[in-house]
Amino acid sequence: EPPYTERYVRWCERSEARRLLLLDLTACLGAGVGGAFQAQFGIATSSIGVSGLPLTFLVHPNQIGLFLAGLFISYIAGFIFTYLFGFKDEMAVEFK
């Protein structure tokens, strides 16, 4: 048994850790779906940059529409995965 008190519990036993890991997992799954869409169409950038909407400025001009479609798909897929994995309103108490 590890030597800890109630005040200092291990990080992995806190409910916040499980909540954040759920959000990270579902966000990664959504990004994978959007990234697969973009890979299918060979979306390319002129250099490495921050992902999301700011990366639009680095995408080749003839591919911006497909890039934004893939970005939208990743956001929607992340939402759907979060919904399917069972995110509840009580889990977002820190955002209120």
Backbone torsions as a table, in degrees:
resi	resn	phi	psi	omega
1	GLU	NA	125.6	-179.3
2	PRO	-67.4	146.9	179.7
3	PRO	-82.0	89.9	175.6
4	TYR	-142.1	156.5	179.2
5	THR	-103.3	174.1	178.6
6	GLU	-59.5	-34.1	-177.6
7	ARG	-68.6	-33.5	-177.9
8	TYR	-117.8	78.8	178.7
9	VAL	-84.6	160.4	178.9
10	ARG	-65.8	148.5	-174.7
11	TRP	-60.3	-40.5	-174.1
12	CYS	-72.9	-13.1	-179.7
13	GLU	-91.3	-8.7	180.0
14	ARG	-77.1	146.0	-180.0
15	SER	-67.9	-29.1	179.5
16	GLU	-62.9	-36.1	-179.3
17	ALA	-64.5	-43.5	179.0
18	ARG	-65.2	-38.5	179.9
19	ARG	-64.1	-45.8	-179.0
20	LEU	-67.5	-36.8	177.9
21	LEU	-66.0	-35.1	176.5
22	LEU	-63.1	-44.8	-179.6
23	LEU	-66.8	-37.9	177.3
24	ASP	-65.2	-43.2	-178.9
25	LEU	-63.6	-47.1	-178.3
26	THR	-68.3	-34.1	176.4
27	ALA	-66.0	-40.2	178.4
28	CYS	-66.3	-39.0	178.1
29	LEU	-64.8	-42.4	177.2
30	GLY	-63.2	-40.9	178.4
31	ALA	-65.2	-33.8	177.7
32	GLY	-65.3	-39.1	178.6
33	VAL	-66.4	-47.3	178.5
34	GLY	-64.8	-38.4	178.1
35	GLY	-66.3	-35.7	176.4
36	ALA	-64.7	-39.3	176.8
37	PHE	-61.7	-46.6	-178.7
38	GLN	-67.2	-35.6	178.3
39	ALA	-67.6	-35.3	178.7
40	GLN	-60.3	-34.8	-179.0
41	PHE	-98.0	2.0	175.9
42	GLY	66.3	40.1	179.3
43	ILE	-64.6	132.7	-178.1
44	ALA	-130.7	153.8	176.1
45	THR	-118.0	162.6	179.9
46	SER	-82.3	-18.8	176.0
47	SER	-161.6	178.6	179.3
48	ILE	-84.4	139.3	-180.0
49	GLY	-154.0	-176.6	178.4
50	VAL	-68.4	137.9	-177.8
51	SER	-76.5	169.1	179.7
52	GLY	92.8	-153.8	-177.7
53	LEU	-60.6	-36.6	179.0
54	PRO	-61.4	-24.6	179.9
55	LEU	-71.0	-14.1	179.7
56	THR	-56.8	-32.8	-178.5
57	PHE	-69.7	-17.8	-178.5
58	LEU	-102.3	-5.9	179.5
59	VAL	-77.6	143.6	177.4
60	HIS	-58.2	137.8	-172.1
61	PRO	-54.7	-33.9	-178.4
62	ASN	-80.0	-1.9	-178.6
63	GLN	-116.4	5.0	-175.4
64	ILE	-62.0	-41.7	179.9
65	GLY	-60.3	-45.8	178.7
66	LEU	-67.4	-36.1	177.1
67	PHE	-62.4	-46.5	-179.9
68	LEU	-65.9	-34.0	175.8
69	ALA	-64.5	-43.2	177.3
70	GLY	-64.5	-37.2	177.3
71	LEU	-65.3	-44.1	177.8
72	PHE	-63.2	-41.1	177.5
73	ILE	-61.2	-41.1	179.9
74	SER	-66.9	-37.5	177.8
75	TYR	-66.3	-44.8	-180.0
76	ILE	-66.0	-43.6	179.9
77	ALA	-63.9	-39.3	176.0
78	GLY	-61.6	-40.2	176.7
79	PHE	-63.9	-44.6	-178.8
80	ILE	-64.6	-43.8	177.7
81	PHE	-62.2	-40.9	178.4
82	THR	-63.2	-41.3	178.3
83	TYR	-64.6	-44.1	-178.0
84	LEU	-69.7	-30.9	179.5
85	PHE	-77.2	-6.8	172.4
86	GLY	95.0	36.7	175.6
87	PHE	-68.9	132.0	-179.5
88	LYS	-115.7	155.8	-179.6
89	ASP	-59.5	-31.4	-179.6
90	GLU	-64.1	-23.5	-179.1
91	MET	-74.1	-18.4	-177.1
92	ALA	-99.9	26.6	-176.5
93	VAL	-62.4	-30.2	-179.4
94	GLU	-72.8	-15.7	-179.8
95	PHE	-92.5	-3.1	-178.3
96	LYS	-84.5	NA	NA
